[in-house]
Every structure is written in structure tokens, then in C-alpha cells.
Amino acid sequence: MSDYLEFLKSPKDEIVVPFFDMLMRSAPDSLVLGTLLLALLTQSWPYVVLFIAFIEIILLQFLFGTLSSFFTGGIGSKLPDACGFMLPSYSQISILRSLLTASPFPSAPTFFMSAVCAYVLGSTIEQRAEINDLSKKNHILRSRFPISAILSITFIIAFTIWRISKGCDNLLTTMGTVILGFFTGGSLLLLNRYTFGREAINFTGLPLLMDRISNGQPLYVCAESENV
């Protein structure tokens, strides 16, 4: 019986746990590099703006981290921990490790992932009018927002629990960081929406409803008469 239990435990310790640890450590870098690759290959304007949002999040984390270090007496420096990033080596390189700042608050990896999730989730909320209109014919579209919300929240919970279990963050810091990250992501979404337009945050690819009156165009257009 003990041999059988050891047999079942071996895949978990040697495969599942290391894979999950690698997934959580590399999530921030993988997200940034994957988005950059998609933006270059597809020439998609929303993914370009999303990558710009990543830069904005990094700058804000640097600002918040610097202020936190100043007021608490902590010393801001390059992130020394391997909890949220891949180990720096020739085979495992981390870009964000050298850009984000270590500080008492906020936790850099948690802040980054929370802000990104809020940004993407907010883009789905922004298109609720299109989704409601198109779902009259295609009811599957109604599930887009619930599924997006459930997956985003589930990932953030798993990510934060993993960091707490590894001793990277404490519960109080994690809760404050997630709240600040969601607020930052939502604010950046509104900023990019008004700066670049609604098409810049259209990740779903749905046709956007246009308000013709706001553009000075008539709401109703009469068809041309066939009689000359």
C-alpha cells in the first residue's frame, strides 16, 4: 500500500508541482512577451495598446514602489526574489525582473497581474452593448463576460495563494496589492479608451456600435429614388 501511495505521489512532486511553480513564476514575463509577439505577427491595434498598457503598469508600479519605500523606510531595488519571475540565467531570462521595483508595497508581480486582469476584464464590460445586441441571435455570446470574470478571478486567487504559500507575500500586502492593481488596470483602460478610441480595447473583435448623431450624421438615411 505504501509503495502504491509513493507511486501516486511521485508524479505530483516531480511533474505537477514543478510545472505549476514554473507557470506561476513565468506568468508575468510570458504575458508580456506573448502579447508583444501577437502584436507584431497580427498587427493588431488592441494588442499594441495592451502592450502600451503594460509599460504604463510598470511605470506606475515603479512610482508606487518608490513612494512606499520612501514613506516606510524600505529600500527600493531590483527584485531579488524568484517568486514571481523566472530565474535569471542563460536558459531562463526575465525582462520584468529588471524593470519592476522591490518595495514593501505593492507586491510587484501581484500588482502587475491584477492590473492586467482588470484591464482585459474591463474591455469585455466596455463592449456589453455589442454583446447584448449580438446575443439576441447568438446566445453563446452572453457567456463571454461571466466566463472571463470567473477565469480572471480564479487565476488571481491561484496566483496570490501560490505567492503566500511560498512566503513571497503576506495576506495583508496581497489584499492591498490586488485592490490597487484592479483600480490601476481599470483606470488605464479608461485612459486608453479615451486616448486611442474604443477600437483600441476591442479584444473580442466584435463590430462596434456607432453613434451617428455624435458625428453629426443623420440617424436615418433615405434611399435614392430609382426614378430619374
Phi, psi and omega in degrees: 000317180295324178295323180292320178295320177295325179295321179287328182285331184300311179299325180295314183285329186261340184238301188295307183296311177300322179295316180295319177298316179296321180297315181290320180295320187267359185304311180300311180295319180298322180295315181294310182293322178295318178294318178299318179296315178297321180296321181286319184284320184265346184054038182274123181297317177301322180288329175296314179294325176297319177295323174298322178297325176301316179297320178297319179296318179298317179296319179292322177296321177298319179294310180297319180295320179295316179296319179297317179295325182291314185281334181263353180084004177284164182251116177285136180206178175294143186301121181268346188270155178256018183286325185243003183218162178288150180294133181287109176206180181292335181261341180227105184246135178246126176276313184293335179303325182270352183256319181280156187250134175285134182202162177301327180200139356274164174292118190303307181297318180294320178298315182297311183293322179295317180295320180294316179298318179295323180295310182291319179295321178295328178295326176291320177296323181297335182257024183296329179294316178294319181295317179295323182289314182286336181288350176294330178257331180235096187292342180297332181296336180296337183275355184299310183291312178303317180294317179298318180293316182296314181293321180295312181294320179298317180295316181297319178297314180297319181295315181289321178297319179299316181293320178294318180294331179274358180078017181282322182224162171256170187296317182295315178297320181296314181297315179295322181293318180297317179297313179296321180295317179295320178296319180294315179298317178295321179293319179293326176298314178295320179298312181291330178295314182282340179275314186252349181099166183293330181296336182286346179241019182270081180282337183282340181077013179285147175294130184276142175285136182248138175267101185292328182296323181295337179265007180077014180261151181292147180287322179244134180242123180283139177289148179289141180286142179279346181275129180272000000 
